[in-house]
Amino acid sequence: VVSAYASSFPSGMIDRKSVNDRPIALDTGSWKAVLDEMDTEFTPAEINVYNYFWPDTYEWKIEVVVDFIMDYSGDLRLNCLLLEDSVCGDGAGYDQANYYNTRTDLPELNGIGNPVVNYPHYHVVRNMIGGAWGQSGIIPSKVKRGDRYIFSKTIKPPVGCDIRKSHLVGILQAYNSNKNFRPILNAKKVEVHMATGFNETDLPASIKIYPNPVDQYASIEIASSSLEEAILEVCDVTGRIIHTENIHGQLGTQALQINT
């Protein structure tokens, strides 16, 4: 995708579209002006991203939900990028070319060598879950205000990817046979909070866990029709049990709170 627009670095693109006759690939000195101009534009849809992780199978369900706030027509596609931060290493693919080694306009990189070994790379694309140009066939060619569409995929994280340092970017984008008309219409970045899924089973109780994702405390409500006791186990992403708690049988609803 990048090579389709940017032939040299450092340069980049914003939403893959031209603004006021500028080229799609922009020099870094133009970014601020283009962002200010684009800040007045509106999007045809709102976008949200959700993820659920099953540590027992190491599967990860990812959903990108789009709600249209206006009528729209065209070839629209949904995508989700899995990005990882703090990726370090040495050798090919890790050493960072340093164009600023002998320049003074970016002091942080001046004089630290070229290339830079063990440079921490951020926003590294680990997976374009909907392919390079997005998943077709989800959104029809004509949509109406109030329509909702969902891109849903279940994947396993790539080998070597630390999902604790990752985030997801859901994307609503247009498609055209001409690559110069494939703009991004909206995007949403979310941190991976490891919202954990579970396999359903028959229980003599209904269970609610909130909020999801959890920040500091998880609240658990158990509405039971049995006096049977149970054991609550909390596992990390590797399946290792990190917390165990006995639950005494109680008719009706009882509440628990776990410091996460």
NUMIZA-961539 format. One line per 8 residues: for each residue x, y, z of N, C-alpha, C, O. Coordinates in steps of 0.02 Angstrom, whole numbers, plus 32768, in hexadecimal, padded with zeros to 4 digits. Example, Ala and Ser with C-alpha at 12.3 -4.5 7.8 and 13.67 -1.06 7.14 Angstrom:
2
8294/7EE4/8186/8267/7F1F/8186/8294/7F5B/8186/82C8/7F5A/81A7; 8282/7F90/8162/82AC/7FCB/8165/8285/8002/818A/829E/8039/8192
// end
This chain:
260
802A/7FC4/8000/8000/8000/8000/802C/803F/8000/8020/806D/7FD9; 805D/8040/802B/8089/807B/802F/80AE/8085/7FED/80B2/80BD/7FD5; 80C7/804F/7FD0/80EE/8055/7F93/80C4/806D/7F58/80E0/8084/7F26; 8082/8068/7F5D/8057/8080/7F27/8055/80CC/7F25/8041/80E9/7EF2; 8069/80ED/7F5B/8064/8136/7F5F/80A5/8159/7F6E/80B4/818D/7F51; 80CD/813D/7F9B/810A/8160/7FB1/8147/813E/7F93/8153/8102/7F9E; 816E/8164/7F6D/81A9/8148/7F4C/81E9/8154/7F73/821C/8136/7F65; 81E6/8180/7FA5/8222/818F/7FCC/820D/81A0/8013/81D3/81B0/8020
823D/819D/8040/822F/81AA/8087/8263/81DC/80A1/829A/81DE/8086; 8254/8205/80D3/8214/8204/80F7/81DE/822D/80D3/81E7/8268/80C6; 81A9/820E/80C3/816D/822E/80A8/8133/8201/80BB/813D/81CB/80D5; 80F7/8218/80AE/80BD/81EF/80C1/807E/8209/80A2/807F/8237/8079; 8047/81EB/80B4/8006/81FE/8098/7FD3/8203/80D0/7FDB/81E2/8104; 7FA0/822A/80C6/7F6B/8233/80F7/7F29/8221/80D6/7F12/8243/80A9; 7F0C/81EB/80EE/7ECC/81D2/80D4/7ECE/81C0/8089/7E9A/81BA/806A; 7F0A/81B9/806E/7F12/81A3/8028/7EEA/81CE/7FF7/7ECA/81B4/7FCA
7EED/820E/7FFF/7ECA/8239/7FCF/7EEF/827B/7FC7/7F15/8290/7FF3; 7EE2/829B/7F8F/7F00/82DB/7F80/7ED5/8313/7F9F/7E98/8310/7F9C; 7EF5/8344/7FBC/7ED3/837E/7FDA/7EEA/83BD/7FB7/7F25/83CD/7FB7; 7EBA/83E1/7F98/7EC9/8420/7F74/7F02/8417/7F42/7F32/843D/7F42; 7EFA/83E3/7F19/7F29/83D6/7EE1/7F6F/83C3/7EF8/7F9D/83C2/7ECF; 7F79/83B5/7F37/7FB9/839B/7F4C/7FBF/8352/7F38/7F8C/8331/7F2F; 7FFB/8338/7F31/8002/82F0/7F23/7FEC/82C7/7F60/7FEA/82E2/7F98; 7FDC/8288/7F56/7FC8/825E/7F8D/8003/8253/7FBD/7FFB/8257/7FFA
803E/8245/7FA1/807A/823D/7FCA/8094/8282/7FDC/80A3/82AB/7FB0; 809A/8290/801D/80AA/82D3/8034/80ED/82D4/8058/80FF/82A5/807C; 8112/830A/804E/814D/8317/8076/8136/8326/80BD/8100/8342/80C7; 815F/8316/80EE/814C/8320/8134/813B/8368/8144/8114/8375/8171; 8158/8398/811F/814A/83DE/812C/8103/83F3/811A/80ED/8429/812E; 80DF/83C9/80F4/809B/83D9/80DF/8065/83BB/810B/802B/83CC/8105; 8078/838E/8138/8046/8368/815E/8019/8395/8188/7FDC/838C/8187; 8035/83C4/81AB/800D/83EE/81D8/7FD9/8415/81B2/7F9F/8417/81C6
7FEC/8433/817A/7FBD/845B/8153/7F84/842F/8137/7F4A/8444/8137; 7F96/83F4/8120/7F63/83C7/8103/7F33/83AF/813A/7EF7/83AC/812F; 7F4D/839F/8175/7F22/8389/81AC/7EF2/83C1/81C0/7EB8/83B4/81CE; 7F0A/83FF/81C2/7EDE/8437/81D3/7EA6/843E/81A1/7E6D/844D/81B4; 7EB5/8435/8161/7E82/843B/812D/7E50/8401/8130/7E14/840B/8127; 7E69/83C6/813E/7E3D/838C/8141/7E13/838A/8180/7DE1/8366/8183; 7E27/83B0/81B2/7E03/83B1/81F1/7DBC/83CB/81EA/7D92/83BF/8215; 7DAE/83EF/81B5/7D6B/840B/81AA/7D3E/83DB/8184/7D02/83E9/817C
7D58/83A4/816C/7D30/8375/8145/7D08/8347/8173/7D16/8342/81AF; 7CD6/8325/8157/7CAD/82F7/817E/7CB1/82B1/8160/7CC5/82A9/8126; 7C9E/8280/8187/7CA0/823B/8171/7C58/8221/816A/7C2C/8237/818E; 7C4C/81F1/813D/7C08/81D7/8135/7BF4/81A4/816A/7BBA/818F/816D; 7C24/818F/8194/7C14/8158/81C2/7C3F/815C/8201/7C77/8176/81FF; 7C23/8143/8237/7C48/813A/8275/7C64/80F4/8277/7C48/80C6/8259; 7C9C/80EB/829A/7CBE/80AA/829A/7CD4/8099/82E0/7CEC/80C5/8305; 7CCC/8059/82F3/7CE4/8040/8334/7D06/7FFD/8329/7CF6/7FD9/82FA
7D34/7FED/8355/7D5B/7FAF/8350/7D57/7F8A/8392/7D60/7FA7/83C7; 7D49/7F48/838F/7D44/7F1F/83CA/7D70/7EE1/83C1/7D7B/7ECA/8389; 7D8A/7EC7/83F8/7DB2/7E8A/83F3/7DA6/7E5D/842F/7D9A/7E75/8467; 7DA9/7E1C/8424/7D9E/7DEA/8457/7DD4/7DB5/8450/7DE1/7D9D/8419; 7DF4/7DA4/8488/7E2C/7D76/8486/7E1D/7D38/84AF/7E08/7D3D/84E9; 7E29/7CFD/8491/7E20/7CBE/84B4/7E66/7CA0/84C3/7E86/7C86/8496; 7E7D/7CA4/8502/7EC1/7C8D/8511/7EC9/7C42/850B/7F01/7C2A/8501; 7E93/7C1B/8510/7E9B/7BD3/850B/7EAB/7BBC/84C4/7ECF/7B8B/84BB
7E92/7BE0/8492/7E9F/7BCE/844C/7ECC/7C00/842A/7EE1/7BF5/83F0; 7EDC/7C37/844D/7F05/7C6D/8431/7EE4/7C8B/83F2/7F06/7CA1/83C4; 7EA2/7C8A/83F1/7E7D/7CA8/83B9/7E66/7CEE/83CD/7E5B/7CFD/8408; 7E61/7D17/839C/7E52/7D5E/83A6/7E1B/7D72/8375/7E24/7D70/8338; 7DE1/7D84/8390/7DAA/7D9A/8366/7DAA/7DE7/8363/7DAB/7E08/8396; 7DA8/7E01/8326/7DAC/7E49/831B/7D70/7E5F/82F3/7D60/7E41/82C0; 7D4F/7E94/830A/7D14/7EAE/82E7/7D1C/7EF9/82DB/7D2E/7F1E/8308; 7D0F/7F0D/829E/7D0C/7F54/828C/7CC3/7F63/827A/7CA7/7F46/824B
7CA4/7F8F/82A1/7C5D/7F9F/8299/7C56/7FE5/827D/7C71/8015/8298; 7C31/7FEC/8245/7C28/802C/8224/7BDE/803E/8223/7BB4/8017/820C; 7BCE/8079/823B/7B89/8094/823A/7B88/80D1/820E/7BAA/8103/821C; 7B60/80CF/81D9/7B5D/8107/81AA/7B30/813E/81C4/7AF9/8131/81DC; 7B48/817B/81BF/7B22/81B6/81D5/7B08/81DE/819A/7AEB/8213/81A4; 7B12/81C4/815E/7AF8/81E4/8122/7AF5/81B0/80EA/7B17/817D/80ED; 7ACB/81BE/80B8/7AC9/8192/807D/7B0C/8197/8058/7B2C/81CC/8057; 7B20/815F/8039/7B60/815F/8016/7B5E/8129/7FE1/7B3C/80F6/7FE9
7B82/8133/7FAB/7B87/8101/7F76/7BCF/80FB/7F5F/7BF4/812C/7F5F; 7BE2/80BF/7F4B/7C26/80B2/7F34/7C3D/806E/7F4C/7C19/804B/7F6F; 7C7A/805C/7F39/7C98/801D/7F4E/7CBC/802A/7F8F/7CF6/803E/7F90; 7C9A/801D/7FC7/7CB6/8028/8009/7CCE/7FE6/8027/7CAE/7FB2/801F; 7D06/7FE8/804A/7D23/7FAC/8065/7D39/7FB7/80AD/7D47/7FF0/80C1; 7D3B/7F81/80D4/7D50/7F84/811A/7D92/7F5F/8123/7DA0/7F2E/8100; 7DB9/7F77/8151/7DF9/7F58/815F/7E0B/7F63/81A8/7DED/7F8C/81CA; 7E3C/7F3D/81BE/7E57/7F47/8201/7EA1/7F36/8200/7EB4/7F00/81E9
7EC9/7F64/8219/7F11/7F59/821C/7F25/7F48/8264/7F0E/7F67/8294; 7F50/7F16/8269/7F6E/7F04/82A9/7FB4/7F23/82AA/7FDF/7F10/8282; 7FBF/7F52/82D8/7FFF/7F75/82DC/8020/7F65/831F/7FFE/7F5C/8352; 8062/7F62/831E/8088/7F54/835C/80BA/7F8B/8369/80D8/7FA5/833A; 80C4/7F9C/83A8/80F4/7FCF/83BC/8131/7FB0/83DB/8131/7F75/83EF; 8166/7FD9/83E0/81A4/7FC5/8402/81C2/7F85/83E5/81D9/7F5A/840A; 81C3/7F80/83A3/81E1/7F47/8381/822B/7F56/8378/823D/7F84/8353; 8257/7F2F/8397/829F/7F3B/8394/82C2/7EFD/8379/82A8/7EC5/837C
82FE/7F08/835F/8327/7ED1/8347/8363/7EEE/8323/836C/7F2A/831F; 838C/7EC2/8308/83C5/7EDA/82E0/83CA/7EAF/82A2/83B5/7E75/82A1; 83E7/7ECC/826E/83EC/7EAA/822F/83B8/7EC2/81FE/8393/7EF2/820B; 83B4/7EA1/81C5/8385/7EB4/8190/833D/7EB4/81A9/8328/7E85/81CB; 8319/7EE9/8199/82D4/7EEE/81AF/82CC/7F10/81F2/8294/7F23/8204; 8302/7F19/8217/82FF/7F39/8259/8329/7F79/825C/8313/7FAB/8278; 8366/7F76/8241/8390/7FB2/8242/836D/7FEB/821E/8353/7FE3/81E7; 836D/8025/823E/8348/805F/8224/8377/808F/8200/83A5/80AA/821E
836B/8099/81BF/8390/80CC/819B/8384/8110/81BB/834B/8121/81CA; 83B9/8135/81C6/83B4/8175/81E9/83C9/81AE/81BA/8404/81BD/81B4; 8398/81CD/819A/83A6/8204/816C/83BB/8243/8191/83D4/8272/8173; 83B2/8244/81D2/83C0/8280/81FA/8402/827B/8220/8411/82A6/824A; 842A/8248/8212/8467/823E/8238/8497/827A/8234/84B8/828A/8265; 849A/829A/81F9/84C7/82D3/81F0/84A1/8315/81EB/84BE/8348/81D8; 8460/8314/81FC/8438/8351/81FA/8429/8368/8241/842D/8342/8271; 8418/83A7/8247/840C/83C4/8289/83C3/83D6/8296/83B2/83EE/82CC
8397/83CA/8264/8351/83DD/826D/8329/83AB/8295/82EF/83B7/82A4; 8347/8372/82A6/8327/8342/82D4/835C/8329/8304/837A/82F5/82F9; 8368/834F/8339/83A1/8340/8366/83A0/82FA/8383/83D5/82DD/8391; 8365/82DD/838C/8361/829B/83AB/8385/8266/8381/839C/8234/839C; 8389/8270/833F/83A8/823F/8312/83EC/8255/82F9/840E/822E/82D6; 8400/8291/8309/8440/82AA/82F1/847A/8287/8314/847E/8287/8351; 84A6/826A/82EB/84E4/824E/8306/84DE/820C/8329/850D/81F7/834A; 84A5/81E9/8322/849E/81A9/8345/84AD/816E/8317/84A5/8134/832A
84C3/817D/82DA/84D6/8148/82AC/84A5/813C/8274/846A/814F/8279; 84BC/811D/8240/8492/810B/8206/84AD/80C9/81E8/84E3/80C9/81CA; 8488/8092/81F1/8445/808D/820E/8447/808B/825B/847C/8085/8279; 840C/8090/8279/8405/808C/82C1/83F1/8044/82D3/83BD/802B/82BD; 841A/8023/82FB/840D/7FDE/8310/83E1/7FDF/834E/83E8/800B/8379; 83B3/7FAF/8353/8384/7FA9/838B/8358/7FE6/8392/8344/7FF9/83C9; 8348/8005/835B/831A/803E/835B/82D3/8024/8368/82BE/7FF5/8347; 82AF/8042/8398/826A/802B/83A6/8239/8043/8370/822D/807F/836A
821F/8015/834A/81F0/8026/8315/81A8/8025/8330/8195/7FF8/8354; 8182/8059/831F/813D/805E/8336/810D/8059/82FA/8120/8068/82C1; 80D0/8044/8309/809C/803E/82D5/80B2/800F/829D/80A5/801C/8262; 80D2/7FD9/82B0/80E8/7FA7/827E/80AB/7F7E/826A/808A/7F60/8294; 809D/7F7B/8229/8064/7F55/8210/8073/7F0A/8215/80A0/7EF1/81F2; 804F/7EE8/8240/8058/7EA0/8247/8027/7E78/821C/8036/7E41/8206; 7FED/7E95/820F/7FBA/7E72/81E8/7F89/7EA4/81CC/7F6D/7ECD/81F1; 7F7E/7EA2/818A/7F46/7EC5/816B/7F0E/7E92/8164/7F0A/7E6D/8133
7EE3/7E91/8196/7EB4/7E59/819F/7E83/7E55/8165/7E6B/7E1E/8154; 7E73/7E8D/8146/7E46/7E8D/810C/7E6B/7E92/80CB/7E4C/7EA3/8098; 7EAB/7E82/80CA/7ED2/7E88/808D/7EEC/7ECF/8083/7EDC/7EFC/80A9; 7F13/7ED9/804E/7F32/7F1A/8043/7EFE/7F51/8037/7F08/7F8A/804D; 7EC8/7F42/8015/7E98/7F76/8002/7E53/7F6C/8022/7E23/7F8B/800B; 7E4E/7F43/8055/7E10/7F3D/8078/7DE5/7F03/8060/7DEF/7EE9/8029; 7DB5/7EF0/808A/7D89/7EB8/807C/7D4C/7ECF/8056/7D26/7EF9/806E; 7D42/7EB4/801A/7D07/7EC5/7FF2/7CCD/7E97/8004/7CD7/7E64/8026
7C91/7EA8/7FEC/7C57/7E7D/7FF5/7C32/7E85/8036/7BFF/7E64/8040; 7C4A/7EB0/8063/7C28/7EBB/80A2/7BF5/7EF4/809C/7BBD/7EEF/80B3; 7C0A/7F2A/807C/7BE0/7F65/8075/7BC5/7F68/802E/7BED/7F64/7FFF; 7B84/7F6E/8023/7B69/7F73/7FDF/7B7C/7FB4/7FBE/7B97/7FE2/7FDF; 7B70/7FB9/7F7D/7B85/7FF4/7F58/7B5E/8033/7F6B/7B74/806A/7F5F; 7B22/802A/7F89/7AFB/8063/7FA1/7AE5/8055/7FE8/7AC9/8021/7FF7; 7AF2/8085/8014/7ADE/807E/805A/7AB4/80B9/806E/7AB6/80EE/804F; 7A8E/80B0/80A3/7A64/80E5/80BD/7A78/80F7/8104/7A96/80D0/8128
7A67/8133/8117/7A74/8149/815B/7A53/8119/818C/7A19/8106/8184; 7A78/8105/81BF/7A5F/80D5/81F0/7A73/808E/81E3/7A6B/8063/820F; 7A8E/807F/81A7/7AA5/803B/8199/7AE3/802A/81C2/7B0D/8055/81D0; 7AE9/7FEB/81D6/7B23/7FD3/81FB/7B40/7F97/81D7/7B1C/7F6B/81C0; 7B83/7F96/81D3/7BA7/7F5E/81B5/7BE2/7F4B/81E1/7C00/7F75/8202; 7BF2/7F09/81E2/7C25/7EF0/8210/7C57/7EC6/81EA/7C46/7E97/81C5; 7C96/7ED6/81F4/7CCE/7EAE/81DC/7CE5/7E83/8217/7CF9/7E9E/824B; 7CE2/7E42/8210/7CF1/7E15/8248/7D22/7DE0/8231/7D17/7DBD/8200
7D59/7DDA/8257/7D8B/7DA7/8247/7DA4/7D88/8288/7DAB/7DAA/82BB; 7DB2/7D48/8286/7DD3/7D25/82BD/7E18/7D0F/82A4/7E1D/7CE9/8274; 7E4C/7D26/82C6/7E90/7D18/82B1/7EB9/7CFE/82ED/7EA2/7D00/8326; 7EF4/7CE9/82DF/7F26/7CDD/8313/7F5D/7D10/8308/7F73/7D1B/82CF; 7F75/7D31/833D/7FA9/7D64/8335/7FE6/7D47/8311/7FF7/7D0D/831B; 8006/7D6E/82E7/8041/7D56/82C3/8078/7D3F/82F3/807E/7D58/832B; 809F/7D0F/82DE/80D6/7CF6/8306/8106/7D2F/8317/811A/7D55/82EA; 8117/7D36/8356/8145/7D6A/836A/8125/7DAC/837B/8146/7DD9/8393
80E4/7DB2/8370/80C0/7DF1/837E/80AA/7DF2/83C7/8089/7DC4/83DE; 80BC/7E26/83EA/80A8/7E2F/8430/8068/7E58/8431/806B/7E95/8429; 802F/7E38/8439/7FF0/7E5D/8435/7FE5/7E8C/846F/7FB9/7EB7/846C; 800E/7E85/84A4/800A/7EB5/84DB/8026/7EF8/84C6/8019/7F2B/84E8; 804D/7EFA/8491/806A/7F39/8477/8049/7F4D/8435/8064/7F76/8410; 800F/7F30/8428/7FEF/7F3B/83E7/7FB1/7F66/83ED/7F96/7F70/8423; 7F9A/7F7F/83B4/7F59/7FA0/83B0/7F3B/7F92/836C/7F5D/7F7D/833D; 7EFB/7F9F/8367/7ED5/7F92/832B/7EBD/7FD3/830D/7EAC/8002/8331
7EBB/7FD5/82CB/7EA0/800F/82A7/7E6B/7FF6/8276/7E7B/7FD7/8244; 7E2C/8005/8285/7DF6/7FF5/8257/7DF1/802B/8222/7DF9/8067/8232; 7DE4/8018/81E4/7DE6/8047/81AC/7DA9/803E/8180/7D98/8006/816D; 7D89/8076/816F/7D56/8078/813B/7D76/809C/80FF/7D8A/80D5/8105; 7D79/807A/80C7/7D9C/8097/808E/7D75/808B/804D/7D4E/805B/8047; 7D80/80B7/801E/7D62/80B0/7FDB/7D93/808B/7FAE/7DD0/808B/7FBA; 7D79/806D/7F79/7DA3/804A/7F49/7D92/8062/7F03/7D58/8071/7EF3; 7DC6/8065/7ED9/7DBD/8078/7E94/7DF4/8055/7E6C/7E29/8047/7E87
7DE8/8048/7E2D/7E1C/8029/7E03/7E59/8056/7DFE/7E90/803E/7DF2; 7E4E/8097/7E08/7E85/80C7/7E08/7E9C/80D0/7E50/7E75/80E6/7E7B; 7EDB/80C0/7E5F/7EF3/80C2/7EA4/7EF1/8109/7EC1/7EF5/8110/7EFD; 7EEC/813B/7E97/7EE9/8180/7EB0/7EA4/8192/7ECC/7E9A/81C9/7EE5; 7E75/8164/7EC8/7E32/8170/7EE3/7E1E/8137/7F12/7DE9/8118/7F0A; 7E49/812A/7F42/7E3D/80F8/7F75/7E46/8117/7FBA/7E6F/8100/7FE1; 7E20/814B/7FCA/7E2B/816F/8009/7E11/8148/8045/7DE5/811D/803F; 7E2D/8158/807F/7E14/8140/80BF/7DE0/8171/80D7/7DEE/81AC/80DF
7DA2/8159/80E3/7D6B/8185/80F6/7D65/818D/8142/7D4C/81C0/815A; 7D7A/815B/8167/7D7C/8161/81AF/7DA7/8128/81CB/7DAF/80F4/81AC; 7DC2/8133/8206/7DEB/8100/8226/7DE6/8108/8272/7DD8/813F/828A; 7DF0/80D2/8295/7DEC/80D3/82DE/7E23/80A7/82F9/7E29/806C/82E8; 7E4D/80C4/8325/7E82/809E/8345/7E6E/808C/838C/7E54/80B6/83B1; 7E78/804D/839F/7E6A/8038/83E3/7EA6/8011/83FD/7EC6/7FEC/83D8; 7EB4/8019/843D/7EE7/7FF1/845D/7ECB/7FAB/8469/7E8F/7FA2/8471; 7EF6/7F7A/846B/7EE2/7F36/8478/7EDF/7F2C/84C4/7F13/7F29/84E4
7EA3/7F28/84DF/7E9A/7F21/8527/7E91/7ED8/853C/7E84/7ECA/8576; 7E99/7EAB/850D/7E93/7E64/851C/7E4F/7E53/8539/7E4A/7E2C/8569; 7E1A/7E6E/851D/7DD7/7E5A/8531/7DCF/7E10/8520/7DD3/7DFD/84E6; 7DC4/7DE8/8553/7DCA/7DA0/854A/7D86/7D7F/853F/7D57/7D8B/8564; 7D83/7D56/850C/7D46/7D30/84FF/7D47/7CF0/8528/7D78/7CE1/8549; 7D11/7CCB/8526/7D0D/7C8C/854A/7CE0/7C5D/8524/7CB4/7C72/84FF; 7CEB/7C1D/852E/7CC0/7BEA/850F/7C81/7BE3/8538/7C83/7BDD/8575; 7C48/7BE4/8516/7C08/7BDF/8539/7BFD/7B98/8552/7C11/7B67/8533
7BDC/7B93/858B/7BC9/7B52/85A6/7B89/7B5B/85CE/7B75/7B94/85DC; 7B69/7B25/85E0/7B2C/7B2A/8607/7B3D/7B35/8651/7B5F/7B0C/866F; 7B25/7B6C/866D/7B33/7B7D/86B2/7AF0/7B88/86D6/7AC0/7B9F/86B8; 7AEE/7B78/8717/7AB2/7B86/873E/7AB1/7BCE/8756/7A97/7BDD/878C; 7ACC/7BFB/872E/7AD1/7C41/8742/7ADC/7C6B/8704/7AF5/7C53/86D1; 7ACA/7CAB/8709/7ADC/7CDB/86D4/7B12/7D08/86EF/7B10/7D1D/8729; 7B42/7D18/86C5/7B7E/7D3D/86DA/7B86/7D7B/86AF/7B82/7D78/8672; 7B93/7DB4/86D0/7BA2/7DF2/86AD/7BE7/7E0A/86C4/7BF5/7E0B/8700
7C11/7E1D/8694/7C53/7E39/86A4/7C59/7E7D/8682/7C4D/7E83/8646; 7C6A/7EAF/86A8/7C6F/7EF2/868B/7CA1/7F1B/86B5/7CAE/7F09/86EE; 7CBD/7F52/8699/7CB7/7F67/8653/7CE0/7F3A/8625/7D09/7F13/863D; 7CD6/7F40/85E5/7CFB/7F19/85B5/7D13/7F47/857D/7CE9/7F5D/8555; 7D52/7F57/8577/7D8A/7F3B/859D/7D8F/7F57/85E3/7D73/7F8C/85F3; 7DB3/7F33/860D/7DBB/7F47/8654/7DF6/7F77/865A/7E28/7F6F/8637; 7DF0/7FA7/8686/7E28/7FD4/8694/7E4B/7FBE/86D5/7E7F/7F9E/86D1; 7E2E/7FCE/870F/7E4E/7FBD/874F/7E28/7F86/8775/7E46/7F5C/8796
7DE6/7F88/8770/7DBE/7F57/8795/7D8A/7F37/8767/7D6A/7F59/8740; 7D84/7EF6/876D/7D50/7ED1/8749/7D18/7EC1/8779/7D24/7EA4/87AF; 7CDC/7ED2/8767/7CA2/7EC2/8791/7C7E/7E85/8773/7C73/7E81/8737; 7C6E/7E56/879E/7C4E/7E19/8788/7C0D/7E10/87B0/7C0E/7E0F/87ED; 7BD6/7E09/878D/7B95/7DFC/87AC/7B7F/7DB5/879A/7B7F/7DA1/8760; 7B6D/7D8E/87CD/7B57/7D4A/87C3/7B11/7D43/87DE/7B05/7D4A/881A; 7AE2/7D35/87B3/7A9D/7D27/87C7/7A93/7CDC/87C4/7A8F/7CBF/878E; 7A8E/7CBC/87FF/7A8F/7C73/8802/7A4D/7C58/881E/7A2C/7C76/8848
7A3B/7C1D/8804/7A01/7BF9/881F/7A18/7BBA/8843/79F1/7B8C/884F; 7A59/7BB9/8855/7A75/7B7E/8876/7AA2/7B94/88AF/7ABD/7BCB/88AF; 7AAA/7B67/88E1/7AD7/7B74/8919/7B1C/7B54/890D/7B45/7B52/893B; 7B28/7B3B/88D1/7B68/7B1B/88C3/7BA1/7B4E/88C7/7B99/7B88/88B4; 7BDA/7B37/88E0/7C15/7B62/88E1/7C3A/7B5D/889E/7C31/7B2E/8877; 7C63/7B90/8891/7C88/7B92/8852/7CCC/7BB1/885E/7CD9/7BCF/8893; 7CF8/7BAA/882E/7D3A/7BC7/8831/7D42/7BF6/87F6/7D36/7BE3/87BD; 7D56/7C33/8804/7D64/7C64/87D0/7DAF/7C66/87C3/7DD6/7C70/87F1
7DC3/7C5C/8785/7E09/7C5F/8772/7E13/7C94/873C/7DED/7C98/870D; 7E47/7CBD/8745/7E59/7CF0/8713/7E9B/7CDB/86F4/7ECB/7CCD/8718; 7E9D/7CD8/86B2/7ED9/7CC3/868E/7EF7/7CFD/8667/7ED3/7D2B/8652; 7F39/7CFA/865D/7F58/7D2C/8631/7F56/7D12/85E9/7F37/7CDE/85DC; 7F76/7D36/85BB/7F71/7D25/8574/7F91/7CE2/8563/7F82/7CC5/852F; 7FBC/7CC9/858E/7FDC/7C88/8582/7FB5/7C4E/85A0/7FC8/7C14/8598; 7F7E/7C5E/85C4/7F58/7C2A/85E5/7F6D/7C1D/862C/7F50/7BF3/864E; 7F9F/7C41/8644/7FB7/7C39/8689/7F85/7C57/86BA/7F70/7C90/86B1
7F72/7C32/86EE/7F42/7C4A/871F/7F65/7C7C/874D/7F96/7C6B/876D; 7F4B/7CB9/8750/7F6B/7CED/8778/7F3F/7D02/87B3/7F55/7D29/87DE; 7F02/7CE9/87B6/7ED7/7CFA/87EF/7EA3/7CC3/87F7/7E85/7CAC/87C6; 7E98/7CAE/8835/7E65/7C7B/8844/7E3B/7C94/887E/7E55/7CB0/88AE; 7DFA/7C88/887A/7DCE/7C9F/88AF/7D94/7C6E/88B6/7D75/7C5B/8884; 7D84/7C5A/88F4/7D4B/7C2F/8901/7D0C/7C58/8903/7D0A/7C8D/8922; 7CD8/7C3F/88E3/7C97/7C60/88E4/7C66/7C34/890A/7C58/7BFB/88F6; 7C4C/7C4E/8940/7C1D/7C27/8969/7BD7/7C2D/894C/7BC1/7C62/8937
7BB5/7BF4/894A/7B73/7BF2/892D/7B43/7C21/8951/7B42/7C25/898E; 7B1B/7C45/8929/7AEB/7C75/8945/7AB1/7C7D/8915/7ABC/7C8B/88DA; 7A75/7C74/892D/7A3B/7C7F/8903/7A33/7CC9/88F5/7A3F/7CF3/8921; 7A1F/7CD8/88B8/7A17/7D1E/88A6/7A56/7D3A/8887/7A7E/7D16/886A; 7A60/7D7B/888F/7A98/7D9D/886E/7ACD/7DB0/88A1/7ABE/7DCC/88D6; 7B0C/7DA0/8891/7B44/7DB7/88BA/7B77/7DD9/888C/7B7C/7DC9/8850; 7B9D/7E08/88A8/7BCD/7E2F/8881/7C13/7E23/889B/7C1E/7E1F/88D7; 7C42/7E1D/886D/7C88/7E17/887D/7CAE/7E4E/885A/7C96/7E69/8828
7CE9/7E5F/8873/7D13/7E91/8852/7D5B/7E78/8854/7D74/7E63/8888; 7D7C/7E7B/881B/7DC1/7E64/8815/7DED/7E9F/8801/7DDF/7EC2/87D1; 7E23/7EA8/8827/7E54/7EDC/8816/7E80/7EC0/87DE/7EA9/7E94/87EA; 7E79/7EDB/87A2/7E9E/7EC0/8769/7EE4/7EDA/8764/7F09/7EC8/8737
// end
